């Protein structure tokens, strides 16, 4: 029926303002993420807004672990820590207030274009990392399995996200320009005012917190802590030393499930070593804070007794601590 007919019948017509739905990005790319707002819809189940939030948190040392564009527990914990530090409502939700605060403190774009270097593709790489520790001990080096893994870890990203942002691009060719997370530099600390004097490993929350002398928070990282075979300790300890590119020594006394060796054996260094790219040694035998070969599992599975971080978070923490830094395991 035409509008004129409605009018003739005396039927009133109510007009409502049109509310435009959030613009759907045509594809997941650098513009979709850098221009995202909190309501930007997901593209193929990956959220541009969450990618942006994860990058912004990472740069402020509220680490979300692996940047993947998904709303997992590590992101919620990072948001809670950020909210607490900024005196916001602490609920782990990316609401308007949190979104505004994250963005007002950042001027750099969340993603940027990076030209793959010769160093990125030259290796040496390892074709396959065995699952069993005994088999890993036969390798000369526990390196990356290829440029894709190296680049994903270099920019704190999930490999699937790296591929999704760069469809059809080769990661094994120097000179190729790819889109990656802009996490190149976390803020430098004022050595006179912001020295890390205490680390808290909070077992129940699966996080590690680095604190200044006045108790203020300098960094928070997701962590896998302890296991049934080798539970993490409780109480206060200190940092004894930091070892970059460490070896890993397995002791049969650990009794790890699936390991049948009756004698000690050593696994060579490399980012895919069981303790990753760095080992922060503590004043309790065989316990430390370290990296991992499986960054996507950090905060989601148990460690072999220690506090396991992503390699990049462990490397970052190693630069902030010194011999004698207090480490408290909190139940």
N, C-alpha and C positions, 0 to 999 in steps of 0.2 A: 504494500500500500504506500502511496506517495505521501510526502510530508503534508502537502496541501489537504489531502483527504483527512488526515489526522486533525489538522487545524479546524477543518469544517465541522468535525464531530465534537469539537470542544475538548479534545484530548490533549492535555499538556505534555510537552516533550521536555525531559530533563537532560541537560548536557553536563557531562563530567569531563574534567580536564584529563588529557591523555598523559600517562606516566610511561616514559620510555624505559624499556628493559635495558639492563647493562649491555653495552655493545659486545657482541660475540667476536673474539679475535678470529680472523680467517685462518690463522695457523699459529703454531707455537714458535715464535721467533724473538729476535732482540727487541723489536718495538712492542710486541705484546707484553713482554715482561717489564721493560723500562717504563712504559706508559700505563702499567696496570694500576688500578685502584683496588680497594678491598673487595669490591663486588664483581670484579672481572671474572667471568665464568671460566671454568676449566676447559682445556683443550685436550681431548683424548685422555681424560682422567688426570691430567697434570695441571695444577693451578699456577698461572702466571703470578698471581698475588702472593702465593705461598713461596714461590721461588724468590721473589723480591724480598719478602720478609726474612727468609732464611739467610740470604746474602747479607742483608743489613744487620741482622743479629750476629752473624759470624764475624763481621768486621769490627763489632764492638766487644768481642770476646764473650758473648753469650752464645756459645756454640750450639747449633742445632744438630751437630754431627754431619752426616752426609746430606748435601743439598739435593733434594729430589722432587720438590714440588708437592709433597704429600703431607697430610696433617697427622703426624705420628707423635708418640710420647716424648721423643727427644725435642721436638719443636715446642710442645706444650711446656716442658720443663724450662727451656730457654726463655720462653715468653714469661713464665712465672718469675724467673730470676730478674729479667729486665723490668717487669712491673714492680717488683719489690724494690729494686735499686732506684727506680724513678718515682716511688711513692704513689703508684697507681693501684687500682683494685687488682688483687692477685687472684686470678682465676685461670690463667693459661690460655685465654681466648684472644684472638686477633680482632679486637673491637675497634671502633672508630678512634678512641683515645690512644690506644697503643699504636695503631697505624699512623696517626698523625705524629706521635712522638718519635717513632722510628724514622719517619721520612724527614722531619724537620732537623734531625741531627746528621743527615747525610746529604752530601752534594754530588757525590760520584754516582753514575748509573749502576744498576745492579748487574747488568751484563755488558761485556765489551768484546770487541773483535781482537783475536790473538793470532799472530802468524806462527805456525808451527816451525820450530827451529831444528837444525840438524842434530843438536843434542837430544831433542825429544824423540827422534826416530832411530838414532844409531845404537841404542842399547848399551851394554848387552842385555838381551832378554832371555827368559826361560820359557820354553814352549809349554811346559806343564808343571804345576806344583802338586806333588803327590799329597793325598789326604793324610797318610800315616806319617807320624813323626820319624819313625825309623827310616822310611824311604827318603824323607827330606834330608836326612843326615848324609845321604849319598851325593847330594848336589854340591857343586863348587860355589854356588852363589844363589841366594833366594831373591832374584831380581823380579822386576815386573814381567808379566807374560806378553806384553806388547805395548805399543804407543798409546792405545786406547785406555788401558788401565793407568798408565803413567800420567796421561793428560787429565783423566778424571780425578785422580788423587791430587795432582798439582793444583787443581782449582776446586778441590773439596766437593766434588760432584759425584753423583751416581752415574755409572756408565750409561744406563738407559736414558737418563736425561741428556747427557752429552750427545748421544746419538739422535735423540728427538729434536734437539735444537739445531742439528747439523745434518739434515737428511741428504744422503747421497754424497757426502764429503768423505774423503779419505784422510785417515789420521796418521798414516804411515808415510806421508810425503812432506818433506820440508818445504816451506813456502806457502802451504795451504792456509788460508785464513778461515778460522772457525770462531764460533760464538761460545764464550765461556763465562762462568761466574766471576765477578770482579771482587776477588778476595785477596788481591795481591799484597796488601799491607794492612796489618792490624795496627792500632795506634801504639806509638812508642810511649813508654812510661817515663815519668820524671823520676830518675834514680834517687833523688833526695827525698821524695815524698811518697812514692808509690812502689817501694820495694815489697815483693812478696815475702812475708815473714811466716805465714802459716798456710797449710793446705788442709782442707777438710774433705775426707772421703766419706760421703754419706751413703752408707750401704743400702738403706731402705729406699732411697730416692734414686739410686743409680746415677749419682752425679759427683763430680769433684769440684770443689770451690777453692780458688786461690784468693787469699786475703792479705790486705795491707796491715801494718802494725796497729793502726787505729780500728781495725775490724771491718773496714770498708771492702766491698767486693771488687776485685780486679778482673777476675775471669771465672767462668763456670763452663764445665765441659761434661758431656754425657760420658758415662763410664760403665763398663762391665766389671763387676767386683766379686771375686771369690767363686768357689765351686764346692760341691759336696765333698769331693775327694780332698780338696785343699782350701778350706774356708779362709776368708780374709781375717786378719787379726783385729783386735779392738785396742783402743788406747792410743798413747802418744809415742811417736818415733821421730827420727830426723832423717834428712837427706844425707847420704854418705858420699855420693858421687853421681855424675852423669856420664853415660857412655853412649856415644853416637855410633850408629851402624853396628850394634852389638851381635855377638854370637849368642846362642841359646844352649844351655846344658841341661839335659834331662837326667834326673836322678830317679832310679827305680823306686825309691822310698815314696815318691809322689803318688804312685799307684794310679795313674790316670787310666780311665776306662779305654780299652782298645790298644793300649801300649803293652807289648809283651816282653820288651827288653829287660834283661836281668842285670845289665851293666850300664853305667853312665855312657851317654853319647852326646856329641856336640853338633849343632846345626849351624851352618855358616851364616854370615850376615846377609842382609838385604831387606827391602821393604816387605817382602812376603815371609820373612822369618817369623816364628811364633810370637816374638816380642817386638816385631816391627822395626822401625828405623831408629828408635832411641830407648834407652833403659835408664830410669832414675832409680838408683839403688837406695834402699832404706836400711835403717839400723835394726832390721829383723831378718834373720837368715832366709835367703831365697825369695824374699818378697820385694816388689818394686812397682813403680808406675811406668807403663810402657805403651808402645804402639801396637799395631795389629795388622795382620794380612787381610782381614775381612772388616773393613770400616763400616759397612752397612749393618753389621750385627752388633756394633757397640751400643751399650745401653739396653739391649734386647736379649742377650744371652749371657751366661756366666763366663768368667775368665778362669784360667787355671790358677786361681788363688790370689792373683795380684789385682791391681787396678789398671784396666786396659782402656786406652783412649784410641781415637783415630790417630794415624801417624802424624797428621798435621797439627792436631791439638797437643799431642805428646811433645812434638818438636817445639811448639810455642811455649808450653809450660817449662820445658828444659831451659829456655832462655831466661825465664823469670825467676828461677830458684837458684839457690847456692848451697854449698855445704853447710849443714846445720839448720836448714829450714825445717820447722816443725811440721810433722805430718800426723794428723789425728784421724783415726778410723772411728766413725760415729755409727753406732748401731741404729 
